[in-house]
Amino acid sequence: MTPPHPEITPAACAETLQTFRDTGPLVQSLTNTVVTNWTANVLLAAGAAPAMVDNPHEAAEFAAVAGGVLVNLGTPQVETIAAMEEAVRGASAAGTPWVLDPVAAGGLSWRTEVGRRLLSLHEPPAIVRGNASEILGLAGGAGGRGVDSTDTAETALDAAHALACEHGTVVAVSGEVDHITDGTRLVRVHNGHVLLTRVTGVGCSLGALMAGVAAVTDDRVLAATTATALLTIAAEAAATESRGPGSFAVALLDQLALITPEGLESRLRIDGGTA
């Protein structure tokens, strides 16, 4: 009998990356104005097809045909929030997996309330992705310093567990060590590089990658882990050929395209167990 909660292994992530590349999922990204172009380029480099359909007249219709949907609260406006609600409605009706990135949750009351409303509006997100302070803020804490985390992923683990259990979702907490949990399983990803924190939009683009990978596997922990592995391992390779943040950003796009499933499997450093 297949276990209800299979183990997340480097081999499983490699296989999922291959499926992602073979499929080239269409990812609708309702994201912030700072990172729209970057997010589209990250998706293209990784092997997905980006679509930045973020108006309330088309969002629900497009979510129904997309492989995955990202809802990112980085620069919320009244019209874009209406589009996000429509996208979640369309995704829920069609069974399209969607990802919530609650940027700066906890620190700003309106967007925090929007994030909490989206969590309960229709079907829950497949994945909630944020830094530690954003996850704490979404769960009722104070949040961080704007979009920057003032907490570690480890300190947000109890909040992540509670959100996962309450909403039936996977919570991915980004940090020096990324923590991913569905309330039962816990995976820690130890890959990455400090230059990831010096390029605008890397975390936002990770949410888009998670939406893309969630389009090709029903195991949301595996989806979040594979997307995180792809970005962080690409970052390690990009850092070796970079002089600073600017050249790192270009090299990161290159490495997202160049990394193979076999390379991901051999370099991925994860551990996990029961949450």
C-alpha positions in Angstrom: 0.0 0.0 0.0 1.3 3.5 -0.9 1.9 5.5 2.3 -0.4 8.5 2.7 2.5 10.8 3.3 5.5 9.7 1.1 9.0 10.6 2.1 10.4 13.7 0.3 13.8 12.6 -1.3 16.2 14.2 -3.7 15.3 11.6 -6.2 11.6 12.5 -5.9 12.4 16.2 -6.4 14.6 15.3 -9.5 11.7 13.3 -11.0 9.3 16.2 -10.3 11.6 18.7 -11.9 11.8 16.5 -15.1 8.0 16.4 -15.2 7.8 20.1 -14.7 10.3 20.6 -17.6 8.4 18.2 -19.8 5.1 19.8 -19.1 6.0 23.5 -19.2 3.0 24.6 -17.1 1.2 27.9 -17.6 1.5 30.0 -14.5 -0.7 33.0 -13.9 1.1 35.5 -11.7 -0.8 38.2 -9.9 2.3 39.7 -8.4 3.7 43.0 -7.3 4.8 45.7 -9.7 8.4 45.6 -8.5 9.0 42.1 -9.7 6.7 41.4 -12.7 9.4 41.2 -15.3 11.8 39.3 -13.0 9.2 36.7 -12.1 8.3 36.1 -15.8 12.0 35.6 -16.6 12.5 33.2 -13.7 9.5 31.1 -14.9 10.8 31.1 -18.5 14.3 30.1 -17.4 13.0 27.3 -15.2 10.9 25.9 -18.0 7.4 27.3 -17.3 5.2 29.7 -19.3 4.4 32.9 -17.5 1.1 34.9 -17.9 0.7 38.1 -15.9 -3.1 38.3 -16.1 -3.9 40.5 -13.1 -7.2 42.4 -13.8 -10.5 41.5 -12.3 -12.2 41.2 -15.7 -10.0 38.3 -16.8 -8.5 36.8 -13.7 -11.1 34.2 -12.9 -11.4 33.0 -16.5 -7.6 32.7 -16.9 -7.2 30.9 -13.6 -9.5 28.2 -14.8 -7.2 27.3 -17.7 -3.8 28.0 -16.0 -1.7 25.2 -14.5 -1.1 27.2 -11.4 -1.7 30.6 -9.9 0.4 32.9 -7.8 -1.3 35.5 -5.6 1.4 37.9 -4.2 0.5 40.9 -2.0 3.6 42.9 -2.6 2.0 46.1 -3.9 -1.8 45.7 -3.4 -4.2 48.1 -4.9 -8.0 48.0 -4.8 -8.3 46.7 -8.4 -5.6 44.1 -8.0 -7.1 42.8 -4.8 -10.4 42.4 -6.6 -8.5 40.5 -9.4 -6.8 38.3 -6.8 -10.2 37.4 -5.3 -11.5 36.6 -8.8 -8.4 34.5 -9.6 -8.9 32.5 -6.3 -12.5 32.0 -7.2 -11.7 30.8 -10.7 -8.9 28.5 -9.5 -11.1 27.0 -6.8 -13.9 26.3 -9.2 -11.5 24.6 -11.7 -9.3 22.8 -9.2 -6.2 24.9 -10.2 -3.6 25.0 -7.4 -2.8 28.5 -6.2 -0.1 29.9 -4.0 -0.4 32.7 -1.5 2.6 35.0 -0.8 1.5 37.3 2.0 4.2 40.0 1.5 4.7 42.1 4.6 1.8 40.4 6.5 1.6 41.5 10.1 3.3 44.8 9.6 0.5 46.5 7.6 -3.1 45.8 8.7 -5.0 46.1 5.4 -2.8 43.6 3.4 -2.7 41.3 6.4 -6.5 41.2 6.5 -6.6 40.7 2.7 -4.2 37.7 3.1 -6.3 36.2 5.9 -9.5 36.7 3.8 -8.0 35.0 0.8 -7.0 32.0 3.0 -10.7 31.4 3.7 -12.4 32.8 0.7 -12.8 29.6 -1.4 -10.6 26.6 -1.6 -7.4 27.1 0.5 -4.1 27.7 -1.3 -2.0 24.7 -2.2 1.0 26.5 -0.6 1.5 29.6 1.5 5.0 30.9 1.0 6.7 33.7 2.9 9.6 34.6 5.1 9.4 33.9 8.8 8.0 37.2 9.9 5.3 37.1 7.1 4.2 33.7 8.3 4.1 34.8 11.9 2.2 37.9 10.8 -0.4 35.9 8.8 -0.9 33.8 11.9 -1.5 36.8 14.1 2.0 38.1 15.0 3.5 41.5 14.5 5.3 40.8 11.2 8.8 42.1 10.3 10.5 45.2 9.0 8.5 45.9 5.9 9.2 43.0 3.5 12.3 42.0 5.5 12.1 39.2 8.1 13.2 39.9 11.6 12.6 36.3 12.6 14.2 32.9 11.7 12.4 30.1 9.9 12.8 28.0 13.0 11.0 30.5 15.2 8.1 30.5 12.8 7.7 26.8 12.7 4.9 26.6 15.3 2.9 29.3 13.3 3.5 27.4 10.1 2.3 24.2 11.6 -0.8 25.9 12.9 -1.6 27.6 9.6 -1.1 24.3 7.7 -3.4 22.4 10.0 -6.1 25.1 10.2 -6.3 25.7 6.4 -5.3 22.3 5.0 -2.4 23.8 3.2 1.4 23.5 2.9 3.4 26.4 4.5 6.9 27.1 3.1 9.0 29.4 5.3 12.0 30.8 3.5 15.2 31.6 5.4 18.8 30.6 5.8 17.3 27.1 6.0 13.9 26.7 4.3 11.2 24.9 6.3 8.2 23.3 4.5 5.4 21.6 6.3 1.8 20.4 5.8 1.3 19.9 9.5 2.3 16.3 9.4 5.6 16.3 7.4 8.5 18.7 7.8 11.2 19.2 5.2 14.3 21.4 5.7 16.2 22.6 2.7 19.8 23.5 3.5 20.8 24.9 0.0 21.1 28.5 -0.9 23.4 31.5 -0.9 23.4 34.9 0.9 23.2 36.7 -2.5 19.6 35.6 -2.8 18.9 38.3 -0.3 20.5 41.0 -2.5 18.3 40.7 -5.5 14.7 42.1 -5.5 12.0 39.6 -6.1 13.7 36.3 -5.5 11.2 35.3 -2.9 8.3 36.4 -5.0 9.6 34.4 -7.9 9.9 31.4 -5.7 6.2 31.6 -5.1 5.6 31.5 -8.8 7.9 28.5 -9.2 5.9 26.7 -6.5 2.7 27.4 -8.4 4.3 25.9 -11.5 5.5 22.8 -9.8 2.2 22.4 -8.0 0.6 22.1 -11.5 2.5 18.8 -12.1 2.2 17.0 -8.8 -0.6 16.6 -6.3 2.0 16.3 -3.4 2.2 19.9 -2.3 5.1 19.3 0.0 7.0 17.8 -2.9 6.1 20.8 -5.1 7.3 23.3 -2.6 10.5 21.4 -1.9 11.3 20.9 -5.6 10.7 24.6 -6.4 12.9 25.6 -3.4 15.6 23.2 -4.4 15.6 24.5 -7.9 16.1 28.1 -6.9 18.5 27.5 -4.1 20.8 25.1 -6.0 20.8 27.4 -9.0 21.8 30.2 -6.6 24.8 28.3 -5.3 26.0 27.7 -8.9 25.3 31.3 -9.9 27.3 32.7 -6.9 30.5 30.9 -8.0 30.6 32.9 -11.2 29.3 36.3 -9.9 31.1 39.5 -8.8 28.1 40.9 -6.9 24.3 41.2 -7.0 24.0 42.4 -10.6 26.0 39.6 -12.2 24.4 37.1 -9.7 20.9 38.0 -11.0 21.9 37.2 -14.6 23.8 34.1 -13.6 20.8 32.9 -11.6 18.6 33.0 -14.6 21.2 31.0 -16.6 21.5 28.4 -13.9 17.8 28.0 -13.5 17.8 26.9 -17.2 21.0 24.9 -17.0 20.4 22.8 -13.9 19.4 19.2 -14.7 17.3 16.8 -12.6 20.5 14.7 -12.1 22.3 17.8 -10.9 19.5 18.8 -8.6 19.4 15.3 -7.1 23.2 15.2 -6.4 23.4 18.6 -4.8 20.1 18.8 -2.8 20.6 18.8 0.9 17.4 18.1 2.8 16.3 16.5 6.0 12.9 16.0 7.5 10.5 13.9 9.4 7.3 14.4 11.3 6.2 18.0 12.0 
